[in-house]
Structures are given as structure tokens and as C-alpha cells.
Amino acid sequence: MDTSWITLPNDHRDYINGCREFIELAKESLVDGKTKCPCKSCKLRYYFTLGEIEGHILFKGFYQKYTDWFWHGKRDVLDHLHGESREEPLVGRDNMKGLLDAVYRTTIPNHSKDLDDHNTFVGSVEIEKEAEFDDVSMGFSSSGESDNEFEHAYDATTDDLNNKQDNRYKRLFEAANEELYEGCQSFSKLSFLLHLYHIKCMFHWSIESFNKLLELLLQAFPQVKEFPSSFYEGDKEECNVCHTSRWKKVIGEKGKNLAKKGEGAKVMRYFPLIPRLERIYASPKTAEDMRWHHKDRVKDGKLRHPANALAWEQFDSRYPLFASDPRSVRLALASDGFNPYRLMNTTYSTWPLLWSGVDAFDAFEGEKFKLRAALHSTINDFPAYAMLSGWSTAGYDACPRCTHSTNSGRFGGKICYVGHRNWLAPDHHYRSEANLFDGTIASWCAPKSISGSMS
């Protein structure tokens, strides 16, 4: 079907006729009477009835990047990708299809190419491997397979990535189509589990309390089949891929290697940042919100947000490539003494390599982009500052601003830091009033701040 009319003015006869033809075609994509709206304002992010969509595209215009009409009528493409017929509405009252489409959003750069072309890019690059909900959703998997937590999309080919996304989508789509129990019209297995998980998050339930609830539900409703029995489905003793024990090995009697249960062979020391940022941009709503500082913030000279501060502006002027894309992420780090620099006795580092960027998918614009991030500011107490800056905050040179010019001395067996009057104006009367302070006249200037440069 010709789509050239979408670039015409709204009042053009061909544009109006094209809108009517599109509405007829879009009837095939209805789920519970609604489908994605392709107007310039909604950009496929929201679901409306056909009557509402017709008004949107007639008066607001058609989203001109949407030329393949992938979500409206091309059932053969969807069936080829997912092996499922999606004409039937999903079970339950919740829009599970919309949720799955937002997370596993698929774009086809050129629909004239074969679907197996390496330029085909699926969704949000990859859902975070150790997401808590994914552990629970494994209860829907007949094979019980799960991903290695350290395996990531960057190390895989595009085909591998597509296959993994496709398999995840299929498993969750099946759960979204399956009744919670025979005759249940309110919830599918997937939607009910999501509601449970939502309540757990809102009220800060512990995993132990959540497990007890699942046990009670399974006892009360035995007709619910193949439902996870715990938050982390099953206590696995080994990797399901390589069958290596999850426990650290110790040397037992007669030199045998024994697994010491309770002490993990590997411990994840931090939350994987990259998949979490990718997930933010996999949702059209949150992807749009991430542009707020660039598009919607008030710019009246007042400090309402870190983006109004000089540090933000100076960073932009120093790194124009990073600042040119409003999707680049500025991070604030709140720390209470964790160790990022491999100091002391630890052997891990928590810094992700995001400065050069990783491939991600922007669901708001419907395109791939280079996701970059930088540490903008830190919030911490003084001991934690020592960990982050690498400058010891103890001893005679404890001040990270004054460094080796720190004015300090020992009084009563403790190191004290004096000389605060050095920062006053040269003619301030406190400088000469020695009897009110430590008996000295403050005749020195404030130490020059270090630049941070290695040169």
C-alpha cells in the first residue's frame, strides 16, 4: 500500500483518503478495540480506538518515520518473528501485549530486506540478565533455562541477540495468553504475577514474606498449574549450561574437591548499570522523560536543577559530542564507603565503560543510538569521599582541597585542622584578632585549589 501521502498537508485530498485507507487496514490490529496511534504526537506510544486515532492523524498529522505500518495489519511479519498468531486478544484485563511490545519492541529498518538480515535490530538490546522479575518468570519456562548473568548482548552477534529476545518474548507471550486457572477472565498467569510483584515493590515485602504468600496461594488454589513456588524459582545447585557448582570448592579428605554450600563461587558486587539504562530507553514513556532536562526544564537563571548549574554547562562546553545528544546520561553517585578503586583487600572494580557508548534502542524515536553516560556528581560523607577521590581524609594532609597545604597540628593527642581564617578577605578584622582564636594572626592566603589535571 502506498504510504507517500503521510508527508502531504493535512488538508490535502490524498492525505484524507490515505487516512481512511489506513483506518480500514488498522482494523486487523485491534486488541480489545484499541491499537497503537501513529499520529505525530503519540508516535506509537499509546493505544486508542480507531475513531480517536482517525481524529489524531487527521488533525495532528501522521508520524512520518512510520512507513512500514508494522503494527497495523502486517500479521505475516509478526507471525514470522514470533511464531504466534496475535489476532486473538490476550487473556485478562491488562494490556500485556502493550507491555511486551514496549519491552521487546521490534523495528525493521527496511522491510524490503529479508527478516533474517543482520541489520534487523530487536528491542532494547537485551533485558537485564539478573532482573528480579525474570527470576520469577522462569516459572513459566517449560525448559527451566535461564541466561548466564554475565553474558551480555555486546558479546553476541545480532542473530544471537534476536534469537534470545524472540525466545523470551515467546515464553512471556504464552504466559500472557494462558488463563491463571480454567475459566479465569480477569488475569493471565503473567498479569497476575506482575500484580503480585508490583505489590511486593510498593510495600517493600521481603523475599521470605513473598515466598510465604506464594506457598499459601498454591495451597489455596491447587488448580493454578505451573506457577512459581518461590521468588527465585528453585534452589539451583549448579549452572544449567556448564553444570558447574554454584558453591565455592574446598579441599576435603583425601584431596577431594568438595562444594561448600552457602559460600558462593561468584558474588555480584554491584547492580549492572548498562542493562538498567537500556531498559529505561526501551520504554517510550521513560525514554521521553529522559529528555526532560533538554526540552522542558525552566531556564530562567535560577538553580532549579543540576542542569542549571555551572558544572553542567562547563561539562557541555568541554565535551560537545557527549552533550550534543540529550539522551546522554549524567549520573549522581551516593556513596557510604564502598570501594570502587580495588583498594584494600578487594579485587573488583565497579566502574562501567560507558564513555565511548554502547548500542541501545530508543523506543520513543524508534531508532538505535549510542548510549553514553558520565559521572556528574557525588554525594557522600568524608570517609566515603576518600574512597571515591583516592585522597586520604586522615592525617595531617587530610583536606582534599588544600592537599599538602593543609593547615593542621596536633593538640591533646589529636590532629586538628585550623587556619580557617585564611579564606577570609585580606582586610577582615577576624584575621588580626588572635585572642579570639588560636593566638595567631592569620596572615596567609588560602591555598590554591588543585586542578585535577595529571600534568
Secondary structure, 3 states (H helix, E strand, C coil): CCCHHHHCCCCCHHHHHHHHHHHHHHHHHCECCEEECCECCCCCCCEECHHHHHHHHHHHCECCCCCCCCCCCCHHHHHHHHCCCCCCCCCCCCCHHHHHHHHCCEECCCCCCCCCCCCCEECCCCCCCCCHHHHHHHHHCCCCCCCCCCCCHHHCCHHHHHHHHHHHHHHHHHHHHCECCCCCCCCEHHHHHHHHHHHHHHCCCCHHHHHHHHHHHHHHCCCCCCCCCCCCCCCCCECCCCCCECEEEEECHHHCEEEEEEEECCCCCCCCHHHHHHHHHHCHHHHHHCCHHHHCCCCCCCCCCHHHCHHHHHHHHHCHHHHHCCCCEEEEEEECCCCCECCCCCCCECCCCCCCCEEEEECCCCEEEEECEEEEEEEECHHHHHHHHCCCCCCCCCCCCCHHHCCEEEECCEEEECCHHHHCCCCCHHHCCHHHCCCCCCCCCCCCCCCCCCC
